[in-house]
Amino acid sequence: MARGGRFSAAAVCVIGVAIVCLLGAPSFVRCSNDDEGSDVLVLTPETFDEVVGKDQHVFVKFYAPWCGHCKRLAPDWDMLGTAFKKVGSVAIAKVDCDAHKDLCSRFSISGYPTLKFFPKGSLTPQDYQGGRTPDDLIEFVNREAGTNARTSKPPSNVVVLTPSNFDAIALDASKNVLVEFYAPWCGHCKTLAPIYERVANAFAAEDGVVIAKVDADAHKDLGGKYGVSGFPTLKWFGAESKHGEDYEGGRTLEDLVKFVNEKAGTKRNVHGGLTADAGLVPELDEIAKEFMSADDESAKEGLLKKAEESASKLTGAAAAHAEIYLKVFKSVLKKGADYAVKEGERISRILKSNAVAKAKETQLTLKKNILSSFAS
């Protein structure tokens, strides 16, 4: 159990496995402590034997978080998990060998990633030596498991630029645009490609952010115009500056998402959700704390006026977020001090149901974050 009485992800997975086994349900639990929304099972020493060797074929990726080849395989492995999500006879799984060395030693893992296929009812694996494209992996599992799963690549959120649309998109003063200048034959570009797709996915709900790419081999004049001499070259065309600032940072998903957030003033995590501080306005947070601790209604009304004055001086996204604060101030005055807690709990239930559109999810998350300033 972690600090504050919360169970770790691994502990939750163990408890889940125990429950489903007691109930006689299929002996696997889909849980992930690193990839939110993934359909890949995360196996640990506590859960491995509850899943492998039972009534499913299990295809396992043994990996290390720092391994470059593992990072490149990750999005395709997630795609494989999604392809077999509804195929009850097959499970796609992974084991972190950095965290679980003994488990990986048990299967003589000496390099990463190592892929092993465990037939139904067997703890003796078959080593996978084939190609590592989604099509290769799916074809292998279908052949071994006697299934017929298929996958289709989701539409890309990366905008393709050419000389005909470059200025209209990259130089649009209302947009913050990250542009990758690449060449189809470039190995480093191929390595970056799946990561870049995930960056685009992370900012898909941000109207003011565009993640784009241009084939600078096919459009040499465009690359030359912006001083591109190697591939991939990443340049930032911010809303307030369109000269094309060179990106010199790391090329991990985390690095790129952090960079875009800092430059565009956004608050997205690597999965595209909002961070816990998205929408918060420090000066209004302070007024909210005073407001909630005020003893009488007249004092609260005075603090509401103070908040309105502060909000009137804000611009851009902060001004839009201030409107949410003001609505909460007024709702607390009308409905009582416990409004913030109850409304926050209601929104949390809606968000957990996964039954809301992305745009609505953004608005609800912003309100939930702001409500926390009144509930703390």
Secondary structure, 3 states (H helix, E strand, C coil): CCHHHCCCHHHHHHHHHHHHHHHCCCCCCCCCCCCCCCCCEEECCCCHHHHCCCCCEEEEEEECCCCHHHHHHHHHHHHHHHHCCCCCCEEEEEEECCCCHHHHHHCCCCCCCEEEEECCCCCCCEECCCCCCHHHHHHHHHHHHCCCCCCCCCCCCCEEECCCCHHHHHCCCCCEEEEEEECCCCHHHHHHHHHHHHHHHHCCCCCCEEEEEEECCCCHHHHHHCCCCCCCEEEEEECCEEEEEECCCCCCHHHHHHHHHHHHCCCECCCCCECCCCCCCHHHHHHHHHHHHCCCHHHHHHHHHHHHHHHCCCCHHHHHHHHHHHHHHHHHHHHCCCHHHHHHHHHHHHHHCCCCCHHHHHHHHHHHHHHHHHHC
